[in-house]
Amino acid sequence: MNKKKTLIALIALQCIYVAFSPFWLYFATVSTMIFDNPETANDPWIFLIFVLNLMYPTGLLAGMIVSWVLFARGRWAAAWKWNLIPLLWVVPIGSFFFYAFLR
C-alpha cells in the first residue's frame, strides 16, 4: 500500500470504529444479562466472553495509537494491519445488530 491509500483507510475505518461505540456500549450493557442464570456465575467461558466484550475500548485505543505511530514511521502495511484490530469486535456485534434489525 502507498501512503495516501493507507491514510484514507486509517481515517475512514477509525471514524467507523468511533461511530460504532454507542452500539458497543448498548451490547456491553445488555451482555450483563448472561449472568442472569445462577449456573453461569461459575462458568469461566461465560466470564471470558463477557471480559472480551468489555475490552473493545482497549482494542480500539491500541489499534488507533499503534497504527498512527507505525504510519508516522513509514510502515504502512503494518499500520493497516494494526488498524484492523477493532474489527474483532465490530464484525460480530455489527452482524448481530444487522440480523436483529432485519428480523
C-alpha positions in Angstrom: 0.0 0.0 0.0 1.1 3.5 -0.6 0.9 6.4 1.9 -2.2 8.1 0.5 -4.3 4.9 0.5 -3.2 4.0 4.0 -4.0 7.5 5.3 -7.5 7.3 3.8 -8.1 3.8 5.2 -6.9 4.8 8.7 -9.2 7.8 8.8 -12.2 6.0 7.3 -12.0 2.9 9.5 -11.3 4.8 12.6 -14.4 7.0 12.0 -16.4 3.9 11.7 -15.0 2.5 14.9 -15.8 5.6 16.8 -19.3 5.7 15.3 -19.7 2.1 16.4 -19.0 2.9 20.0 -22.7 3.5 21.0 -23.7 0.1 19.6 -20.9 -1.5 21.6 -22.0 0.4 24.7 -25.5 -1.0 24.3 -24.2 -4.5 23.7 -21.9 -4.3 26.7 -24.8 -3.2 28.9 -27.1 -6.0 27.7 -24.3 -8.6 27.9 -24.5 -8.4 31.7 -27.7 -10.5 31.3 -25.6 -13.6 30.6 -25.1 -13.8 34.4 -28.9 -13.9 35.0 -28.8 -17.7 35.4 -27.1 -18.6 38.7 -25.4 -21.6 37.0 -23.5 -19.3 34.7 -21.8 -17.4 37.5 -19.2 -20.2 37.9 -18.6 -20.8 34.2 -15.2 -19.4 33.2 -16.0 -19.3 29.5 -19.0 -17.1 30.0 -16.9 -14.7 32.1 -14.2 -14.7 29.4 -16.7 -13.8 26.8 -18.0 -11.0 29.0 -14.5 -9.6 29.6 -13.6 -9.8 25.9 -16.7 -7.9 25.1 -15.7 -5.2 27.6 -12.2 -4.8 26.0 -13.4 -3.0 22.9 -12.2 0.4 24.1 -8.7 -1.1 24.9 -8.6 -2.7 21.4 -9.8 0.5 19.8 -7.2 2.7 21.5 -4.4 0.2 21.0 -5.3 -0.1 17.3 -5.5 3.6 16.8 -2.4 4.6 18.6 -0.1 1.9 17.2 -1.4 2.3 13.7 -0.7 6.1 13.7 2.8 5.5 15.2 3.5 3.0 12.5 2.1 5.3 9.8 4.4 8.1 11.0 7.4 5.7 10.8 6.5 4.8 7.2 5.4 1.3 7.9 2.2 1.5 6.1 1.3 -2.2 5.8 1.8 -2.7 9.5 -0.3 0.4 10.2 -3.1 -1.1 8.1 -2.9 -4.4 9.9 -3.0 -2.8 13.4 -5.9 -0.7 12.3 -7.9 -3.8 11.7 -7.8 -5.0 15.4 -11.1 -3.4 16.4 -12.8 -5.4 13.7 -12.6 -8.3 16.1 -15.5 -6.6 18.0 -17.2 -4.6 15.2 -17.9 -7.5 12.9 -19.6 -9.9 15.4 -21.6 -7.2 17.2 -22.4 -5.4 13.9 -23.6 -8.7 12.4 -25.8 -9.2 15.5 -27.4 -5.8 15.1 -27.8 -6.2 11.4 -29.6 -9.5 11.9 -31.7 -8.2 14.7 -32.9 -5.1 12.7 -33.7 -7.2 9.6 -35.9 -9.6 11.6 
